[in-house]
């Protein structure tokens, strides 16, 4: 019997947004959602903003959804953070 173990990948990074540091939590999904990361952050009112990122042509992209501009503007930063974390494993 062969058992395959996959490592649970999750990490938190601080990103400067509009002059303030915000904590972004990244979690890699497994199973049928293997190529996805979920990301969550809180806005200035404390509401959680959740979105998904998928790798397309070697670039991690935010999946289309209604998000604040300050999140969309950091898409390339999120790509860099995910790639850096995956390389360090």
DSSP file (Angstrom, degrees, kcal/mol; ACC not computed):
  #  RESIDUE AA STRUCTURE BP1 BP2  ACC     N-H-->O    O-->H-N    N-H-->O    O-->H-N    TCO  KAPPA ALPHA  PHI   PSI    X-CA   Y-CA   Z-CA
    1    1 A X              0   0    0      0, 0.0     2,-0.5     0, 0.0     0, 0.0   0.000 360.0 360.0 360.0 132.4    0.0    0.0    0.0
    2    2 A X        -     0   0    0      2,-0.0     2,-0.5     0, 0.0     0, 0.0  -0.898 360.0-163.8-108.8 128.2    1.4    3.4   -1.0
    3    3 A X        -     0   0    0     -2,-0.5     2,-0.5     2,-0.0     0, 0.0  -0.937   4.5-157.0-112.7 128.1    0.6    6.5    1.1
    4    4 A X        -     0   0    0     -2,-0.5     2,-0.5     2,-0.0    -2,-0.0  -0.908   5.9-162.4-107.2 126.8    1.2    9.9   -0.4
    5    5 A X        -     0   0    0     -2,-0.5     2,-0.5     2,-0.0    -2,-0.0  -0.926   2.0-165.5-110.9 127.2    1.7   12.8    2.0
    6    6 A X        -     0   0    0     -2,-0.5     2,-0.2     0, 0.0    24,-0.0  -0.935  23.9-119.3-112.9 135.0    1.3   16.4    0.8
    7    7 A X        -     0   0    0     -2,-0.5     2,-0.6     1,-0.1    -2,-0.0  -0.491  21.4-124.4 -74.3 135.2    2.5   19.2    2.9
    8    8 A X        -     0   0    0     -2,-0.2     2,-0.6    19,-0.0    -1,-0.1  -0.696  28.7-155.9 -77.3 121.2    0.0   21.8    4.0
    9    9 A X        +     0   0    0     -2,-0.6    19,-2.8    19,-0.4     2,-0.3  -0.896  29.5 141.9-108.5 119.2    1.2   25.2    2.8
   10   10 A X  E     +A   27   0A   0     -2,-0.6     2,-0.3    17,-0.2    17,-0.2  -0.978  13.6 162.5-150.7 144.1    0.1   28.3    4.6
   11   11 A X  E     -A   26   0A   0     15,-2.1    15,-3.3    -2,-0.3     2,-0.4  -0.985  26.3-134.0-157.8 160.9    2.0   31.5    5.5
   12   12 A X  E     -A   25   0A   0     -2,-0.3     2,-0.4    13,-0.2    13,-0.2  -0.966  20.6-176.9-123.5 136.7    1.4   35.1    6.5
   13   13 A X  E     -A   24   0A   0     11,-2.5    11,-3.0    -2,-0.4     2,-0.5  -0.985  23.2-131.0-133.9 144.8    3.1   38.2    5.1
   14   14 A X  E     -A   23   0A   0     -2,-0.4     2,-0.4     9,-0.2     9,-0.2  -0.831  27.6-174.6 -93.2 130.9    2.9   41.9    5.9
   15   15 A X  E     -A   22   0A   0      7,-2.6     7,-2.6    -2,-0.5     2,-0.5  -0.987  26.1-122.4-128.5 135.0    2.4   44.1    2.9
   16   16 A X  E     +A   21   0A   0     -2,-0.4     2,-0.4     5,-0.2     5,-0.3  -0.664  34.9 176.0 -79.7 121.6    2.4   47.9    2.8
   17   17 A X  E >   -A   20   0A   0      3,-3.8     3,-1.9    -2,-0.5    53,-0.0  -0.989  67.8 -17.1-130.2 121.2   -0.9   49.2    1.5
   18   18 A X  T 3  S-     0   0    0     -2,-0.4    -1,-0.1     1,-0.3     3,-0.1   0.872 130.0 -49.7  52.1  41.5   -1.6   52.9    1.4
   19   19 A X  T 3  S+     0   0    0      1,-0.2     2,-0.3    -3,-0.0    -1,-0.3   0.476 123.2  94.8  81.4   2.2    1.1   53.6    3.9
   20   20 A X  E <  S-A   17   0A   0     -3,-1.9    -3,-3.8    -5,-0.1     2,-0.4  -0.941  75.1-116.9-126.8 148.7    0.0   51.0    6.4
   21   21 A X  E     -A   16   0A   0     -2,-0.3     2,-0.4    -5,-0.3    -5,-0.2  -0.690  31.0-170.0 -83.0 132.6    1.1   47.4    6.9
   22   22 A X  E     -A   15   0A   0     -7,-2.6    -7,-2.6    -2,-0.4     2,-0.6  -0.955  20.9-125.9-122.6 144.4   -1.6   44.8    6.4
   23   23 A X  E     -A   14   0A   0     -2,-0.4     2,-0.5    -9,-0.2    19,-0.4  -0.800  24.2-167.7 -93.3 117.8   -1.4   41.1    7.2
   24   24 A X  E     -A   13   0A   0    -11,-3.0   -11,-2.5    -2,-0.6     2,-0.5  -0.917   6.4-154.2-107.7 129.4   -2.2   38.8    4.3
   25   25 A X  E     -AB  12  40A   0     15,-2.6    15,-2.0    -2,-0.5     2,-0.4  -0.910  10.3-165.5-106.6 124.5   -2.8   35.1    5.0
   26   26 A X  E     +AB  11  39A   0    -15,-3.3   -15,-2.1    -2,-0.5     2,-0.4  -0.880   8.5 178.7-111.7 139.5   -2.1   32.6    2.2
   27   27 A X  E     -AB  10  38A   0     11,-2.2    11,-2.9    -2,-0.4     2,-0.4  -0.963  22.0-138.0-143.4 125.1   -3.2   29.0    2.1
   28   28 A X  E     - B   0  37A   0    -19,-2.8   -19,-0.4    -2,-0.4     9,-0.2  -0.668  22.3-137.4 -82.7 130.2   -2.6   26.5   -0.7
   29   29 A X        -     0   0    0      7,-2.7     7,-0.4    -2,-0.4     2,-0.1  -0.591  18.6-160.6 -86.8 150.0   -5.5   24.4   -1.5
   30   30 A X    >   +     0   0    0     -2,-0.2     3,-1.7     5,-0.1     5,-0.1  -0.367  50.8  37.7-112.6-166.5   -5.2   20.6   -2.2
   31   31 A X  G >  S-     0   0    0      1,-0.3     3,-1.1     2,-0.2    -2,-0.0  -0.345 127.9  -8.8  63.8-135.9   -7.3   18.0   -3.9
   32   32 A X  G 3  S+     0   0    0      1,-0.3    -1,-0.3     2,-0.1     3,-0.2   0.638 138.0  58.4 -70.8 -12.4   -9.1   19.1   -7.0
   33   33 A X  G X   +     0   0    0     -3,-1.7     3,-1.6     1,-0.2    -4,-0.3  -0.061  68.3 137.4-102.6  31.2   -8.1   22.7   -6.2
   34   34 A X  T <   +     0   0    0     -3,-1.1    -1,-0.2     1,-0.3    -2,-0.1   0.789  65.8  50.6 -51.2 -40.3   -4.4   21.9   -6.3
   35   35 A X  T 3  S+     0   0    0     -3,-0.2    20,-1.1    -7,-0.1     2,-0.3   0.060  95.5  94.2 -92.1  27.3   -3.3   25.0   -8.3
   36   36 A X  E <   - C   0  54A   0     -3,-1.6    -7,-2.7    -7,-0.4     2,-0.4  -0.896  50.8-163.2-122.0 147.9   -5.1   27.5   -6.1
   37   37 A X  E     -BC  28  53A   0     16,-2.4    16,-2.8    -2,-0.3     2,-0.4  -0.979  13.0-147.0-118.7 140.0   -4.2   29.7   -3.2
   38   38 A X  E     -BC  27  52A   0    -11,-2.9   -11,-2.2    -2,-0.4     2,-0.4  -0.870  17.3-167.6 -99.4 144.3   -6.8   31.4   -0.9
   39   39 A X  E     -BC  26  51A   0     12,-3.1    12,-2.4    -2,-0.4     2,-0.4  -0.992   5.2-175.0-131.1 137.2   -5.8   34.8    0.5
   40   40 A X  E     +BC  25  50A   0    -15,-2.0   -15,-2.6    -2,-0.4     2,-0.3  -0.990   9.1 161.9-136.0 149.8   -7.5   36.7    3.2
   41   41 A X  E     - C   0  49A   0      8,-1.8     8,-3.7    -2,-0.4     2,-0.4  -0.966  33.4-117.2-153.3 155.9   -6.9   40.1    4.7
   42   42 A X  E     - C   0  48A   0    -19,-0.4     6,-0.2    -2,-0.3   -19,-0.1  -0.824  24.2-136.6-102.3 145.2   -9.0   42.5    6.8
   43   43 A X    >   -     0   0    0      4,-2.6     3,-1.6    -2,-0.4    -1,-0.1  -0.174  42.6 -82.1 -84.0-174.0  -10.1   45.9    5.6
   44   44 A X  T 3  S+     0   0    0      1,-0.3    -1,-0.1     2,-0.1    -2,-0.0   0.709 131.1  52.1 -65.8 -19.6   -9.9   49.1    7.7
   45   45 A X  T 3  S-     0   0    0      2,-0.1    -1,-0.3     0, 0.0     3,-0.1   0.452 120.5-105.9 -93.9  -2.2  -13.3   48.2    9.4
   46   46 A X  S <  S+     0   0    0     -3,-1.6     2,-0.2     1,-0.3    -2,-0.1   0.473  72.6 142.5  91.3   2.0  -12.1   44.7   10.3
   47   47 A X        -     0   0    0      1,-0.1    -4,-2.6    -5,-0.0     2,-0.3  -0.574  52.9-118.7 -76.0 138.9  -14.2   42.9    7.7
   48   48 A X  E     -C   42   0A   0     -2,-0.2     2,-0.5    -6,-0.2    -6,-0.2  -0.616  21.0-158.0 -80.9 134.6  -12.4   39.9    6.1
   49   49 A X  E     -C   41   0A   0     -8,-3.7    -8,-1.8    -2,-0.3     2,-0.4  -0.968  12.7-171.0-111.3 122.1  -11.7   40.0    2.4
   50   50 A X  E     +C   40   0A   0     -2,-0.5     2,-0.3   -10,-0.2   -10,-0.2  -0.934  12.9 156.9-117.0 136.2  -11.2   36.6    0.8
   51   51 A X  E     -C   39   0A   0    -12,-2.4   -12,-3.1    -2,-0.4     2,-0.3  -0.970  29.7-125.8-150.7 166.6  -10.0   35.9   -2.7
   52   52 A X  E     -C   38   0A   0     -2,-0.3    11,-2.7   -14,-0.2     2,-0.4  -0.868  12.2-157.4-117.7 149.0   -8.4   33.2   -4.7
   53   53 A X  E     -CD  37  62A   0    -16,-2.8   -16,-2.4    -2,-0.3     2,-0.4  -0.978   8.8-169.8-124.6 140.0   -5.3   33.2   -6.8
   54   54 A X  E     -CD  36  61A   0      7,-2.7     7,-2.9    -2,-0.4     2,-0.6  -0.966  26.7-115.0-129.8 145.3   -4.5   30.7   -9.6
   55   55 A X  E     + D   0  60A   0    -20,-1.1     2,-0.4    -2,-0.4     5,-0.3  -0.699  36.5 174.4 -83.9 121.0   -1.3   30.2  -11.6
   56   56 A X  E >  S- D   0  59A   0      3,-3.1     3,-1.2    -2,-0.6    -2,-0.0  -0.989  70.5 -15.0-128.5 120.5   -1.7   31.0  -15.3
   57   57 A X  T 3  S-     0   0    0     -2,-0.4    -1,-0.1     1,-0.3     3,-0.1   0.907 129.4 -52.2  52.8  47.4    1.3   31.0  -17.6
   58   58 A X  T 3  S+     0   0    0      1,-0.2     2,-0.4    -3,-0.0    -1,-0.3   0.644 120.2 106.1  65.7  18.2    3.7   30.9  -14.7
   59   59 A X  E <  S-D   56   0A   0     -3,-1.2    -3,-3.1    -5,-0.1     2,-0.5  -0.995  70.1-130.1-128.9 129.5    2.1   34.0  -13.1
   60   60 A X  E     -D   55   0A   0     -2,-0.4     2,-0.3    -5,-0.3    -5,-0.2  -0.676  34.8-173.6 -77.5 121.8   -0.2   33.9  -10.0
   61   61 A X  E     -D   54   0A   0     -7,-2.9    -7,-2.7    -2,-0.5     2,-0.4  -0.900  28.5-113.9-120.4 145.6   -3.3   35.9  -10.9
   62   62 A X  E     -D   53   0A   0     -2,-0.3    -9,-0.2    -9,-0.2     2,-0.1  -0.640  39.1-118.0 -73.6 129.2   -6.3   36.9   -8.8
   63   63 A X        -     0   0    0    -11,-2.7   -11,-0.2    -2,-0.4    -1,-0.1  -0.443  44.5 -84.8 -67.7 143.4   -9.4   35.2  -10.0
   64   64 A X  S    S+     0   0    0     -2,-0.1     2,-0.3     2,-0.0    -1,-0.1  -0.252  76.5 123.4 -56.7 125.0  -12.1   37.6  -11.3
   65   65 A X        -     0   0    0     -3,-0.1     2,-0.8     2,-0.0    -3,-0.0  -0.956  69.5 -77.0-170.1 166.1  -14.2   38.9   -8.5
   66   66 A X        +     0   0    0     -2,-0.3     2,-0.3     0, 0.0    -2,-0.0  -0.654  63.6 156.0 -78.3 109.7  -15.3   42.2   -6.9
   67   67 A X        -     0   0    0     -2,-0.8    -2,-0.0   -18,-0.0   -16,-0.0  -0.943  47.2 -91.9-134.3 154.1  -12.3   43.4   -4.8
   68   68 A X    >>  -     0   0    0     -2,-0.3     4,-1.7     1,-0.1     3,-1.1  -0.297  37.6-117.1 -61.5 151.2  -11.1   46.7   -3.5
   69   69 A X  H 3> S+     0   0    0      1,-0.3     4,-2.4     2,-0.2     5,-0.2   0.862 112.8  62.1 -57.5 -38.9   -8.6   48.5   -5.7
   70   70 A X  H 34 S+     0   0    0      1,-0.2     4,-0.3     2,-0.2    -1,-0.3   0.754 105.5  47.4 -65.2 -22.9   -5.9   48.4   -3.1
   71   71 A X  H X4 S+     0   0    0     -3,-1.1     3,-1.4     2,-0.2    -1,-0.2   0.920 111.4  48.9 -78.3 -47.9   -6.0   44.5   -3.3
   72   72 A X  H >< S+     0   0    0     -4,-1.7     3,-1.5     1,-0.3     4,-0.2   0.841 103.9  61.1 -61.0 -34.8   -5.9   44.4   -7.1
   73   73 A X  T 3< S+     0   0    0     -4,-2.4     3,-0.3     1,-0.3    -1,-0.3   0.695 101.6  54.2 -66.4 -18.5   -3.0   46.8   -7.2
   74   74 A X  T <> S+     0   0    0     -3,-1.4     4,-2.5    -4,-0.3    -1,-0.3   0.243  71.5 111.6-100.3  11.8   -0.9   44.3   -5.2
   75   75 A X  H <> S+     0   0    0     -3,-1.5     4,-2.2     1,-0.2    -1,-0.2   0.893  79.7  47.3 -55.1 -44.6   -1.4   41.3   -7.5
   76   76 A X  H  > S+     0   0    0     -3,-0.3     4,-2.2    -4,-0.2    -1,-0.2   0.858 110.4  53.3 -67.9 -33.2    2.3   41.2   -8.7
   77   77 A X  H  > S+     0   0    0     -3,-0.2     4,-2.4     2,-0.2    -2,-0.2   0.917 108.3  49.9 -64.1 -43.3    3.4   41.5   -5.0
   78   78 A X  H  X S+     0   0    0     -4,-2.5     4,-2.6     2,-0.2     5,-0.2   0.905 108.3  53.6 -62.0 -41.6    1.3   38.5   -4.1
   79   79 A X  H  X S+     0   0    0     -4,-2.2     4,-2.5   -19,-0.2     5,-0.2   0.947 110.1  47.2 -56.0 -49.6    2.8   36.6   -7.0
   80   80 A X  H  X S+     0   0    0     -4,-2.2     4,-2.4     1,-0.2    -2,-0.2   0.894 111.8  50.3 -60.9 -41.6    6.3   37.3   -5.8
   81   81 A X  H  X S+     0   0    0     -4,-2.4     4,-2.1     2,-0.2    -1,-0.2   0.904 112.0  47.0 -65.4 -41.9    5.4   36.3   -2.2
   82   82 A X  H  X S+     0   0    0     -4,-2.6     4,-2.6     2,-0.2     5,-0.2   0.941 113.7  47.4 -65.1 -47.2    3.9   33.0   -3.3
   83   83 A X  H  X S+     0   0    0     -4,-2.5     4,-2.2    -5,-0.2    -2,-0.2   0.902 111.3  51.7 -61.9 -41.2    6.8   32.1   -5.5
   84   84 A X  H  X S+     0   0    0     -4,-2.4     4,-1.4    -5,-0.2    -1,-0.2   0.911 111.6  47.2 -61.5 -42.7    9.3   33.1   -2.8
   85   85 A X  H  < S+     0   0    0     -4,-2.1     4,-0.4     1,-0.2    -2,-0.2   0.913 111.6  49.6 -66.4 -43.0    7.5   30.8   -0.3
   86   86 A X  H >< S+     0   0    0     -4,-2.6     3,-0.8     1,-0.2    -1,-0.2   0.861 109.8  52.0 -66.4 -35.0    7.3   27.9   -2.7
   87   87 A X  H 3< S+     0   0    0     -4,-2.2    -1,-0.2     1,-0.2    -2,-0.2   0.826 103.5  58.9 -68.0 -31.4   11.1   28.2   -3.5
   88   88 A X  T 3<        0   0    0     -4,-1.4    -1,-0.2     1,-0.2    -2,-0.2   0.560 360.0 360.0 -77.6  -6.3   12.0   28.1    0.2
   89   89 A X    <         0   0    0     -3,-0.8    -1,-0.2    -4,-0.4    -2,-0.1   0.453 360.0 360.0 -87.6 360.0   10.3   24.7    0.7
